[in-house]
Amino acid sequence: MSKELRQKAVAAKLAADEMDAIHKAAKSELLEWCEETGVTGFELLADDRTALASFSKVPGKVSAVVTDEAAFTTWVENNYPSEIVKTVRASAREKFLKDAAAAGEPVNLATGEVIPGVEIREGDPYLVTRPTPAARALMKQTLEGSPLLGLTGGADQ
């Protein structure tokens, strides 16, 4: 195994970690800007007006979460005893929570009954970045001509 291959692996890991941190910080700032301005979508254009990426502010995912395991288990046991093993059967739990999230409230869609021990939570909004093939090609070209992956130095062991 060559020293160059090991150097490339370490350099790529370090570059990826640093780029991930830069990406997270930039997305956080862009999301903050979206929140402040009310803008929900925008693009990045190259100087020649080639579309490089689109950005969309996406609302947080809505999900139902069991907050009181005992109350939820008792409810399922009373209403769907065949779904009880030692805890609520995973497929039933998933269905009840998915249905409750879709309804926007902790209810059984079949009966309208409130499901005890479950509440609806909404995740934080997040930003989706979609680079175009042109942007990917530009980045590949930039990286191929860059010393970024040429971490040098250190002893060969």
C-alpha positions, 0 to 999 in steps of 0.5 A: 500500500503506497504512502500516496494512497494513504495520504489521499485517504487522509486528505479526503477525510479531512477535506470532507470533514471541513467541507461538511462543517462549511456546508452546515454553517452556510446552510444555517446562514441561508436558512436564517436569511430565508426565515428573516426574508420569507423567501422559500426558494432561490437559485445560484447562477454562474456568471454566464447565467448557467444554473448551478443549484436551486435551494428550497426551504422545506418545512420540518417533518411532522411526526407522531411521538409516543410520550407515555409508553405505558398509556399508549401500550394500555390503549393498544392493549384495550383496543387492539389486543392482538397487537400486543406482544410484550410491547406494542407490535412495531408495525402497529406502532408505526401505523398508529403514529404515521396515521396520527402524524397524517391527521395532525393530531394523536387520533386513531383514524379508524375511530377518531379516538384520541390516542393517549401518550402520543403527541404531534411534533414538528421538526425544524425547517431545513434547506435542501441544496440541489447542485446541477450536473453543470455544477458537479462537473465544475467541482470535479474539474476544480478538484482534479486540478487542485492540490487539495487531495495532495496532503504531503509530509509525514513519515512513511510507515 
